[in-house]
């Protein structure tokens, strides 16, 4: 990390922790230069960085002033969802596609996107390593790297688990085309048409689509925006429906951003073990925590091999490379066979490039910077939501990731907001695509993982105006 | 093509056409050098090449002699299969996996493999282009190259269709993780559990596994080793079972190597159109023809958008890259949605590298050389089968690809041959994995797409001895 980056980070941490308050003036460049023992140019660069991030504002001839607050935040949503307790077949996939396809263009402001900005990733370094790796690629890699996948990559993944305090042998890992394939393979490996699956409410729309495609039924379980699935409700559903699997996100759930505490993860794993129901754990955001350490996955508490832990590099390192994996527990062999039968294997050059990247180091440094950037962007974005959205809007405060969940006041219709925003070249993700049941008509998921600038600010103001207009109808 | 390669090719064509007979002596180096106007070194190099390919043998102090024959071949199988006419659910996928997993190691002689030798591909050039392409990769490629896929790649594919005389717009193409994913997506897009699908008998085991995974039923149709599916039988099955799809390989079918004549392809497409049944056409071997021109796919005769044409680069250019596609006719939109929901998209750097390769040219030159090599290897391999296998063994003579289908005489049990060969470090693909019904217990599929040398010859001799021993039980 460069000097100015370290300085900017220190200051932004003071802002995000509330030590610096909105309106506070940053020390002058001369003072900071003297106190930190760095050149004035370094201080300037740090202040510019903070300004570009939206954390401070320059006022002519007076210096830089803090512009966001860690305290003056919009209220949080604080009740769990209350879905109906039935198991039901789904029929919403086409509606989800209709909405998603409108957001898959780079000229649309991507508040509705599920991916952060590609500019946040070390693409040049990855390209150099891909280049090295592909030129050294053994012709027999197409045989050696066949499913379960490149041995060096699986070893590196196993090492990363070890550093987090988990024992996941390389042989338990199956490399996939992103986490989405991993999740689909899990469902295929353990459920047959007509079976039921426990899910969160609201849930990642990809899980709803997977359940629908495979002719399964979904049982939505009440889920709290702060700490995730309600375990008492989950137990009632297990007792009543005897589902074949539970599929959820323990860390920074999509769309709520909820983070299940360790104790609750342990209880979840025990509960499922009592019913011998496997857990499909989607942990694609786990690396994007803003706290001191990576939150453990539920997998860490699994002693029976019932947890299939799915993740990928698509959201924290290499979007477009399509490399993910599943640590499959007792289902590893079935997962590998499902993979062989569905896409055979994962791109050998991409696997090789990521293995080399992990071997060469730099991933943790990149992740530190990325987490810091996302935390700062969350503060700025949330501040802007507070300014532009009507009183009564509730906003989650996820401790990681890059997604906010908004509960809009009154009878605001998120689908109408989506349509109106899209007409202005802005995408948002409306609540109804995250649930087969009603209950989220007034909700929006917004992505703050893209560059914050005047254009983004204007776009968010536009969405805010659309919501205001809806309220006044 | 280098001078010596051109000379070697001319001579091998004379051998394969029968103009040169086994035992014929090649003209002396001096004579050929004079008559062709090339250096003696070039002639030597050409003769060495032919010797390495196994087409000629050097005898000390006497020169080079032709060692294979285009005429003295083992007899061909010449009757169509006669499967039962029922529609039936399948339960063979695990057995196929058990067998396949034994062959997925590079230290096993790969007669049972479905892939040709990776050494036949321009991997160094691909690596250079991948390197260029990934270093120039736009950060937004992960958005732009999303399904349906890289626009430049789809344009190049569209151009190749045009050159073959077909109009397939780039918008009709969905890029996939190899042809296997394309085929699976086709089935998902049009069939629901319990539906029936027409297939060949024997058929590519991947189609049987896909049908089983999706809970569909298969209707096996009699298929001839020379010209493919029996259309009269197909019509009876259409009438009786009203299947939701027909899935077959028109060009160099796996495992038979059969090639459906153009007229028959046209009739097939018309027949299916009469019943409004879509065709899932697997054409992964179409580029590997030994004749004058690429055989057309059935897609060329489709006027109603009922044919989904699937192919890939995995078997003719870039194994391990996992780039394939489907030209989906009226199903294109559904196919793209199935792709989005199952693996989201295909590796952006791999798509970019192949787009650049197709743009830069060289693919056709590579394919010419590859076809020529495979044709020569077929002749040599077939000659060796004739020498090492018992009288009465019947062997197909595919006009393309790299797979031979053997009908062994008497009560030889291909599964036992597989087990015994594997114990000697040699894989073969036994008939039963290609059919849910009995009828192929005495059949083997052998891959001649790997280097022919003393080691390979010894391995084939071992398989021949195992078959002989079985006969004498």
Boltz contact constraints between the chains, C-beta under 6 A:
constraints:
  - contact:
      token1: [A, 97]
      token2: [B, 337]
      max_distance: 6.0
  - contact:
      token1: [A, 104]
      token2: [B, 146]
      max_distance: 6.0
  - contact:
      token1: [A, 106]
      token2: [B, 140]
      max_distance: 6.0
  - contact:
      token1: [A, 106]
      token2: [B, 143]
      max_distance: 6.0
  - contact:
      token1: [A, 118]
      token2: [B, 139]
      max_distance: 6.0
  - contact:
      token1: [A, 118]
      token2: [B, 140]
      max_distance: 6.0
  - contact:
      token1: [A, 118]
      token2: [B, 142]
      max_distance: 6.0
  - contact:
      token1: [A, 119]
      token2: [B, 139]
      max_distance: 6.0
  - contact:
      token1: [A, 123]
      token2: [B, 139]
      max_distance: 6.0
  - contact:
      token1: [A, 127]
      token2: [B, 134]
      max_distance: 6.0
  - contact:
      token1: [A, 127]
      token2: [B, 135]
      max_distance: 6.0
  - contact:
      token1: [A, 130]
      token2: [B, 134]
      max_distance: 6.0
  - contact:
      token1: [A, 131]
      token2: [B, 131]
      max_distance: 6.0
  - contact:
      token1: [A, 134]
      token2: [B, 127]
      max_distance: 6.0
  - contact:
      token1: [A, 134]
      token2: [B, 130]
      max_distance: 6.0
  - contact:
      token1: [A, 135]
      token2: [B, 127]
      max_distance: 6.0
  - contact:
      token1: [A, 139]
      token2: [B, 118]
      max_distance: 6.0
  - contact:
      token1: [A, 139]
      token2: [B, 119]
      max_distance: 6.0
  - contact:
      token1: [A, 139]
      token2: [B, 123]
      max_distance: 6.0
  - contact:
      token1: [A, 140]
      token2: [B, 106]
      max_distance: 6.0
  - contact:
      token1: [A, 140]
      token2: [B, 118]
      max_distance: 6.0
  - contact:
      token1: [A, 141]
      token2: [B, 320]
      max_distance: 6.0
  - contact:
      token1: [A, 142]
      token2: [B, 118]
      max_distance: 6.0
  - contact:
      token1: [A, 142]
      token2: [B, 319]
      max_distance: 6.0
  - contact:
      token1: [A, 142]
      token2: [B, 320]
      max_distance: 6.0
  - contact:
      token1: [A, 143]
      token2: [B, 106]
      max_distance: 6.0
  - contact:
      token1: [A, 146]
      token2: [B, 104]
      max_distance: 6.0
  - contact:
      token1: [A, 177]
      token2: [B, 177]
      max_distance: 6.0
  - contact:
      token1: [A, 177]
      token2: [B, 343]
      max_distance: 6.0
  - contact:
      token1: [A, 178]
      token2: [B, 344]
      max_distance: 6.0
  - contact:
      token1: [A, 180]
      token2: [B, 344]
      max_distance: 6.0
  - contact:
      token1: [A, 181]
      token2: [B, 343]
      max_distance: 6.0
  - contact:
      token1: [A, 184]
      token2: [B, 342]
      max_distance: 6.0
  - contact:
      token1: [A, 193]
      token2: [B, 193]
      max_distance: 6.0
  - contact:
      token1: [A, 193]
      token2: [B, 215]
      max_distance: 6.0
  - contact:
      token1: [A, 209]
      token2: [B, 341]
      max_distance: 6.0
  - contact:
      token1: [A, 215]
      token2: [B, 193]
      max_distance: 6.0
  - contact:
      token1: [A, 319]
      token2: [B, 142]
      max_distance: 6.0
  - contact:
      token1: [A, 320]
      token2: [B, 141]
      max_distance: 6.0
  - contact:
      token1: [A, 320]
      token2: [B, 142]
      max_distance: 6.0
  - contact:
      token1: [A, 320]
      token2: [B, 348]
      max_distance: 6.0
  - contact:
      token1: [A, 321]
      token2: [B, 347]
      max_distance: 6.0
  - contact:
      token1: [A, 322]
      token2: [B, 347]
      max_distance: 6.0
  - contact:
      token1: [A, 337]
      token2: [B, 97]
      max_distance: 6.0
  - contact:
      token1: [A, 341]
      token2: [B, 209]
      max_distance: 6.0
  - contact:
      token1: [A, 342]
      token2: [B, 184]
      max_distance: 6.0
  - contact:
      token1: [A, 343]
      token2: [B, 177]
      max_distance: 6.0
  - contact:
      token1: [A, 343]
      token2: [B, 181]
      max_distance: 6.0
  - contact:
      token1: [A, 344]
      token2: [B, 178]
      max_distance: 6.0
  - contact:
      token1: [A, 344]
      token2: [B, 180]
      max_distance: 6.0
  - contact:
      token1: [A, 347]
      token2: [B, 321]
      max_distance: 6.0
  - contact:
      token1: [A, 347]
      token2: [B, 322]
      max_distance: 6.0
  - contact:
      token1: [A, 347]
      token2: [B, 347]
      max_distance: 6.0
  - contact:
      token1: [A, 347]
      token2: [B, 350]
      max_distance: 6.0
  - contact:
      token1: [A, 348]
      token2: [B, 320]
      max_distance: 6.0
  - contact:
      token1: [A, 350]
      token2: [B, 347]
      max_distance: 6.0
